[in-house]
């Protein structure tokens, strides 16, 4: 992004008050087994105006890097789960800010009808940077069913093909350490995603949080989270298998200490990122490590960091 725009560009996370179809009954109820049910209270959630959230993000980023251009990152819940006219209004609110140069919209693969893709493609045709983030989590239908995801790989496949046919850049989320999965499952998921075509990737460790079905499984001993060593090894292996043109938007994820049960290392973002950095160095990629240490770890190519956070 720094190369493309001549300066740093950062994401500002936005909560636009969306819900999730895997909770309200339109697809399923209860949500994914790893999702904190207690945190889901759409009637009680009153997020700030989008303009206020962007201003708050500006202040934080100004202290960190001084970046002056931003991507509006619609992050919380399912950000295409509304009438297309409502979506158009919400996205446009963010794009009215003069320093917001694009959109990053997080959603489920089963919640991107053609009219929504056409809307995003329209913004892209106007010159905005547009990313569609799809939460696949695993390419294995047995795993998706086990965690009550509410969709399969087929829905993901169709969403990706329709988005890419419109020229929309796709970033895919994969969770490592889902129940019943191993390194081989992680590699197979990556291979299926790469085979279809993708522009960006996000990796997350599965963490156990309070108020979830997964927490019950963990307490019974029927679920064991990945160790830090296991997670780092698998991330580095997946990076090594990814073509250099694909951008890594994230290599780990954290949970609030107030709800995190396990593993404890999921609360230590920089510990995880530094371990990944050192593991990459051992794979003889000194240029990747040098660039990583000079920049920020939000957007990486598999050959190394080429631009700071989007």
Secondary structure, 3 states (H helix, E strand, C coil): CHHHHCCCEEEEEECCCCCCCCCCCCCCCCCCCCCCHHHCCCCCCCCCCHHHHHHHHHHHHHHHCCCCEEEEEECCCCCCCCCHHHHHHHHHHHHCCCCEEEEEEEECCCCCCHHHHHHHHHHHHCCCEEEEEEEEECCCHHHHHHCCCCCCHHHHHHHHHHHHHCCCEEEEEEEECCCCCCHHHHHHHHHHHHHHCCCEEEEEECCEECCCHHHHHHHHCCCCCCCHHHHHHHHHHHHHCCCCCCEEEECCCCCCCCCEEECHHHHCHHHHHHHHHHHHHHCCCHHHHHHHHHCCCCCEECCECCCCCC
